[in-house]
Amino acid sequence: MTCKLSRYEMETSILWNEEEKTCTCFTCSPALQRKLDGFCSKSPDIHREEMGDGGVRYTFPKKWVRVVLPHSLSSEEREKRALHMREINSAKREAALHEN
């Protein structure tokens, strides 16, 4: 029987120990389940197990998991990149106008 879970209850846990080469991800999140199910069809290294009540457990190599800090840009670098993208988009629009 599958019950409707609140967004708060759609938790995800990654279980990791230092001895094994694999980790286990338990999730009730439909979006993450779809993503991991896609990986199941592409790789024999990920295994899926239905747990009931909407939960699914996946086992896969620990080397697939990354914990990183997001890259932060200074306001100067952000503006520089924004200007560069505006120039690229402008050039694309010009090229499209000349094609017609």
DAZIJO-V260419 format. One record per backbone hydrogen bond with DSSP energy under -1.0 kcal/mol. CO is the residue of the C=O (numbers start at 0). NH is the residue of the N-H. E is the energy in kcal/mol with one decimal. If there is no record, write none. Layout:
BEGIN
co=CO nh=NH e=E
co=CO nh=NH e=E
END
This chain:
BEGIN
co=8 nh=10 e=-2.5
co=10 nh=27 e=-2.0
co=12 nh=25 e=-2.8
co=14 nh=23 e=-2.2
co=20 nh=61 e=-2.4
co=22 nh=59 e=-2.0
co=23 nh=14 e=-3.7
co=24 nh=57 e=-2.9
co=25 nh=12 e=-2.9
co=26 nh=55 e=-2.2
co=28 nh=32 e=-2.5
co=29 nh=33 e=-2.4
co=30 nh=34 e=-1.9
co=31 nh=35 e=-2.8
co=32 nh=36 e=-2.7
co=33 nh=37 e=-1.8
co=34 nh=38 e=-1.4
co=35 nh=39 e=-1.9
co=36 nh=40 e=-1.5
co=38 nh=42 e=-1.8
co=46 nh=58 e=-2.1
co=48 nh=56 e=-3.0
co=51 nh=54 e=-2.0
co=54 nh=50 e=-2.8
co=55 nh=26 e=-2.4
co=56 nh=48 e=-2.1
co=57 nh=24 e=-3.1
co=58 nh=46 e=-2.4
co=59 nh=22 e=-2.9
co=60 nh=63 e=-1.7
co=61 nh=64 e=-2.1
co=73 nh=77 e=-2.7
co=74 nh=78 e=-2.2
co=75 nh=79 e=-2.2
co=76 nh=80 e=-2.4
co=77 nh=81 e=-2.4
co=78 nh=82 e=-2.5
co=79 nh=83 e=-2.0
co=80 nh=84 e=-2.4
co=81 nh=85 e=-2.3
co=82 nh=86 e=-2.2
co=83 nh=87 e=-2.2
co=84 nh=88 e=-2.8
co=85 nh=89 e=-2.4
co=86 nh=90 e=-2.2
co=87 nh=91 e=-2.1
co=88 nh=92 e=-2.3
co=89 nh=93 e=-2.4
co=90 nh=94 e=-2.3
co=91 nh=95 e=-2.3
co=92 nh=96 e=-2.2
co=93 nh=97 e=-1.9
co=94 nh=98 e=-1.2
co=95 nh=99 e=-1.1
END
